[in-house]
């Protein structure tokens, strides 16, 4: 996995990851040998952007090239307070242009889901497919009780974000603990391959609460796009028992996105929904071949 700091127009840097392309710059279209297909991973909160190692074997099997970046404030990327969800499209453009990638798919987990959708909505000529696992719907989405079914800790944190940065900072400074209310399938996943999250959460928390607060403010603020603008095919993976991002969010998105497929695991929660990640990569590969 190659890591690089890319300069940004505002003087900051974007820390990016690239699993390599074997000498090929683009995988979409063309004839002859199948080329690596770039998939841009969007990480959750608080994580860093290192791509999901538990999915590396499936990625190799399906010819996937992982690329990703630390959202501003996390890992090696310069903080940018006030960023919104739609800013992900700009960072994706910087990354793709630097790596010589014209077209790519996107995949996001948890808070990475809205950022993946931003790329699909705002870069329609570049994003060929999107996967959203355990993602959120926009705050204030019509017909959705946004907090219903959410863990009490999540309601407290995101309600503070609705009140603004000062309230969110006060909550983090209070030392209030966060309980995601993981279900047995989540705990089993975290004890197995998805123990990978231990490392990316530690790394994502190392800079303090700033980027976490920036994420929460972005989730409950205007996203800068409407999911109905997404024209690329979207696969929604969700756990019926998810208490971090309740399944009603995925059902709302499925009804709003023009070309969406929804797969709900009846016993899955927020983490174990990613057990379907290998099938999701196969789905992306099929979309790229269409």
C-alpha positions as CSV (number, residue, x, y, z in Angstrom):
1,X,0.0,0.0,0.0
2,X,1.6,3.3,-1.1
3,X,0.9,6.4,0.9
4,X,1.4,9.9,-0.4
5,X,0.7,13.5,0.7
6,X,-0.9,15.5,-2.1
7,X,-0.9,19.3,-2.0
8,X,-4.2,21.1,-2.0
9,X,-5.0,24.5,-3.4
10,X,-5.6,25.9,0.1
11,X,-2.0,25.0,1.1
12,X,-2.9,21.9,3.0
13,X,-2.3,18.3,2.1
14,X,-4.5,15.2,1.5
15,X,-3.0,12.0,2.6
16,X,-3.8,9.2,0.1
17,X,-3.5,5.5,-0.2
18,X,-3.1,3.4,-3.3
19,X,-2.8,-0.4,-3.5
20,X,-1.3,-0.1,-7.0
21,X,-2.4,-0.5,-10.6
22,X,0.2,-2.8,-12.0
23,X,1.1,-0.1,-14.6
24,X,-2.5,0.6,-15.6
25,X,-4.2,3.9,-15.0
26,X,-7.8,3.1,-15.7
27,X,-9.9,0.0,-15.5
28,X,-13.3,1.1,-17.0
29,X,-14.1,0.0,-20.5
30,X,-11.7,-1.3,-23.2
31,X,-10.9,-4.7,-24.5
32,X,-8.1,-7.2,-23.9
33,X,-6.9,-8.4,-20.5
34,X,-9.1,-7.3,-17.6
35,X,-7.5,-4.3,-15.9
36,X,-7.6,-3.3,-12.2
37,X,-10.8,-1.5,-11.3
38,X,-10.2,1.5,-9.0
39,X,-12.5,1.6,-6.0
40,X,-12.3,4.7,-3.8
41,X,-12.9,3.7,-0.1
42,X,-14.6,6.3,2.2
43,X,-14.0,5.7,5.8
44,X,-16.3,6.1,8.8
45,X,-16.0,8.1,12.1
46,X,-13.5,8.3,13.7
47,X,-11.2,6.3,11.3
48,X,-8.4,6.9,8.9
49,X,-8.6,6.1,5.2
50,X,-6.5,3.0,5.0
51,X,-8.6,0.6,2.8
52,X,-10.4,-2.3,4.5
53,X,-7.8,-5.1,4.8
54,X,-10.4,-7.8,5.5
55,X,-11.6,-7.3,1.9
56,X,-8.2,-7.5,0.3
57,X,-8.5,-11.2,-0.7
58,X,-11.8,-10.5,-2.5
59,X,-10.4,-7.3,-4.1
60,X,-7.5,-9.4,-5.5
61,X,-10.0,-12.0,-6.8
62,X,-12.1,-9.4,-8.6
63,X,-9.3,-7.2,-9.8
64,X,-9.9,-4.3,-7.5
65,X,-7.4,-1.5,-7.0
66,X,-8.0,0.3,-3.7
67,X,-7.5,4.0,-3.4
68,X,-8.5,6.2,-0.6
69,X,-7.7,9.3,1.6
70,X,-7.8,10.5,5.2
71,X,-10.7,13.0,5.5
72,X,-9.4,16.4,6.5
73,X,-8.2,16.4,10.1
74,X,-7.7,12.6,10.3
75,X,-4.3,10.9,9.9
76,X,-2.0,12.9,7.6
77,X,-4.6,15.2,6.1
78,X,-4.8,18.9,7.0
79,X,-7.9,19.9,9.1
80,X,-10.6,21.8,7.3
81,X,-13.3,22.8,9.9
82,X,-16.6,23.6,8.2
83,X,-16.3,21.0,5.4
84,X,-19.6,19.5,4.2
85,X,-20.3,16.1,2.8
86,X,-20.1,17.3,-0.8
87,X,-16.5,18.3,-0.3
88,X,-15.7,14.6,-0.8
89,X,-16.2,15.1,-4.5
90,X,-13.4,17.7,-4.6
91,X,-11.0,15.5,-2.7
92,X,-11.9,12.5,-4.9
93,X,-11.1,14.6,-7.9
94,X,-7.7,15.6,-6.5
95,X,-6.8,12.0,-5.7
96,X,-8.0,10.5,-9.1
97,X,-6.3,13.2,-11.1
98,X,-3.0,12.7,-9.3
99,X,-3.2,8.9,-9.9
100,X,-4.2,9.3,-13.5
101,X,-7.6,7.6,-12.9
102,X,-10.5,8.7,-15.1
103,X,-13.3,6.5,-13.9
104,X,-13.8,4.6,-10.6
105,X,-16.3,3.1,-8.2
106,X,-16.9,4.3,-4.6
107,X,-17.5,2.4,-1.4
108,X,-18.2,3.9,2.0
109,X,-19.0,2.5,5.4
110,X,-21.0,4.3,8.1
111,X,-20.2,8.0,7.8
112,X,-18.3,7.2,4.7
113,X,-21.6,6.3,3.0
114,X,-22.8,9.9,2.6
115,X,-19.3,10.9,1.2
116,X,-19.4,8.1,-1.3
117,X,-22.9,9.2,-2.4
118,X,-21.5,12.8,-2.8
119,X,-19.0,11.6,-5.3
120,X,-21.6,9.6,-7.2
121,X,-24.0,12.6,-7.3
122,X,-21.4,15.3,-8.2
123,X,-19.0,13.4,-10.4
124,X,-21.5,11.6,-12.7
125,X,-19.0,11.2,-15.5
126,X,-16.4,9.6,-13.3
127,X,-18.3,7.4,-10.8
128,X,-19.5,4.1,-12.3
129,X,-21.1,2.5,-9.2
130,X,-21.4,3.1,-5.5
131,X,-21.7,0.8,-2.4
132,X,-23.0,2.2,0.9
133,X,-22.7,0.0,3.9
134,X,-24.4,1.0,7.2
135,X,-24.8,4.6,5.9
136,X,-26.8,7.5,7.1
137,X,-29.6,9.4,5.3
138,X,-29.6,13.2,5.2
139,X,-30.7,14.9,8.5
140,X,-34.2,16.2,8.1
141,X,-35.0,13.8,5.3
142,X,-38.8,14.0,4.7
143,X,-40.7,11.1,6.0
144,X,-37.8,9.7,8.1
145,X,-37.7,9.8,11.9
146,X,-33.9,10.3,11.8
147,X,-33.1,9.4,15.4
148,X,-35.6,6.5,15.7
149,X,-33.8,3.3,16.6
150,X,-30.5,5.0,17.1
151,X,-28.4,4.2,20.2
152,X,-28.8,6.7,23.0
153,X,-25.1,7.7,22.7
154,X,-25.5,8.5,19.0
155,X,-28.7,10.5,19.7
156,X,-26.8,12.5,22.3
157,X,-23.8,13.2,20.1
158,X,-25.7,14.1,16.9
159,X,-28.3,16.1,18.8
160,X,-25.4,18.2,20.1
161,X,-24.1,18.6,16.6
162,X,-27.5,19.9,15.5
163,X,-27.0,22.6,18.1
164,X,-23.7,23.6,16.6
165,X,-19.9,23.3,17.1
166,X,-19.9,24.7,20.6
167,X,-22.4,22.2,21.9
168,X,-20.6,19.3,20.2
169,X,-17.3,20.5,21.7
170,X,-18.8,20.7,25.1
171,X,-20.1,17.1,24.9
172,X,-16.7,15.8,23.8
173,X,-14.9,17.8,26.6
174,X,-17.3,16.3,29.2
175,X,-15.8,12.9,28.6
176,X,-19.2,11.3,27.9
177,X,-18.7,7.7,26.8
178,X,-20.1,6.4,23.5
179,X,-21.8,3.0,23.3
180,X,-22.7,1.9,19.8
181,X,-24.8,-0.9,21.2
182,X,-23.2,-3.5,18.9
183,X,-25.3,-6.7,18.4
184,X,-23.8,-10.2,18.7
185,X,-23.0,-10.4,15.0
186,X,-21.0,-7.2,15.3
187,X,-19.1,-8.5,18.3
188,X,-18.3,-11.7,16.4
189,X,-17.1,-9.7,13.4
190,X,-14.9,-7.5,15.6
191,X,-13.4,-10.5,17.2
192,X,-12.6,-11.9,13.8
193,X,-11.5,-10.3,10.5
194,X,-13.0,-6.9,11.3
195,X,-10.7,-6.5,14.4
196,X,-9.0,-4.4,11.7
197,X,-11.2,-1.5,13.0
198,X,-9.2,-1.4,16.2
199,X,-6.3,0.1,14.4
200,X,-8.1,2.6,12.2
201,X,-10.2,3.8,15.1
202,X,-7.2,4.4,17.3
203,X,-5.4,6.2,14.4
204,X,-8.6,8.2,13.7
205,X,-8.9,9.3,17.3
206,X,-5.2,10.3,17.7
207,X,-5.7,13.9,16.6
208,X,-8.4,14.5,19.2
209,X,-12.1,15.2,18.8
210,X,-11.8,17.9,16.1
211,X,-12.3,15.7,12.9
212,X,-15.0,13.7,14.6
213,X,-16.9,16.9,15.4
214,X,-16.3,18.1,11.8
215,X,-17.9,14.8,10.6
216,X,-20.9,15.0,12.9
217,X,-21.5,18.6,11.9
218,X,-21.4,17.6,8.2
219,X,-23.8,14.7,8.7
220,X,-26.5,16.9,10.3
221,X,-25.9,19.9,8.1
222,X,-26.8,20.4,4.5
223,X,-25.0,17.8,2.4
224,X,-24.6,20.0,-0.7
225,X,-26.5,17.5,-2.9
226,X,-29.7,15.5,-3.0
227,X,-29.3,11.7,-3.2
228,X,-31.9,11.8,-5.9
229,X,-29.2,13.3,-8.2
230,X,-27.2,10.1,-8.2
231,X,-27.5,8.4,-11.5
232,X,-24.9,5.6,-11.0
233,X,-26.2,2.2,-9.7
234,X,-26.0,2.0,-5.9
235,X,-25.9,-1.0,-3.6
236,X,-27.0,-0.4,-0.1
237,X,-25.8,-3.0,2.5
238,X,-27.4,-2.7,6.0
239,X,-28.0,-4.6,9.1
240,X,-31.6,-4.8,10.4
241,X,-30.3,-4.5,13.9
242,X,-28.0,-1.5,13.4
243,X,-28.2,0.9,16.3
244,X,-25.5,3.4,14.9
245,X,-27.3,4.1,11.6
246,X,-30.8,2.5,11.9
247,X,-32.0,0.5,8.9
248,X,-34.7,3.0,8.2
249,X,-31.9,5.3,6.8
250,X,-31.1,2.7,4.2
251,X,-34.7,2.1,3.4
252,X,-35.2,5.9,2.9
253,X,-32.2,6.0,0.6
254,X,-33.4,3.1,-1.4
255,X,-36.6,5.0,-2.1
256,X,-34.8,8.2,-3.0
257,X,-31.9,6.9,-5.2
258,X,-33.0,6.4,-8.8
259,X,-31.0,3.1,-9.3
260,X,-30.6,1.4,-5.9
261,X,-30.5,-2.2,-4.7
262,X,-31.0,-2.8,-0.9
263,X,-29.6,-5.9,0.9
264,X,-30.6,-6.1,4.6
265,X,-29.0,-8.8,6.8
266,X,-31.7,-9.7,9.4
267,X,-29.2,-10.5,12.1
268,X,-26.6,-8.0,11.2
269,X,-25.7,-4.7,12.9
270,X,-23.4,-1.8,12.0
271,X,-20.1,-3.8,11.6
272,X,-21.3,-7.2,10.5
273,X,-23.1,-5.7,7.4
274,X,-19.6,-5.5,6.0
275,X,-19.5,-9.3,5.9
276,X,-21.3,-8.8,2.6
277,X,-18.4,-6.7,1.3
278,X,-17.0,-9.4,-0.9
279,X,-20.3,-9.8,-2.7
280,X,-20.4,-6.0,-3.0
281,X,-17.1,-6.0,-4.8
282,X,-18.4,-8.6,-7.2
283,X,-21.4,-6.4,-7.8
284,X,-19.1,-3.4,-8.6
285,X,-17.1,-5.6,-11.0
286,X,-20.3,-6.5,-12.8
287,X,-21.4,-2.9,-13.0
288,X,-18.1,-1.9,-14.5
289,X,-18.5,-4.6,-17.2
290,X,-22.0,-3.4,-18.2
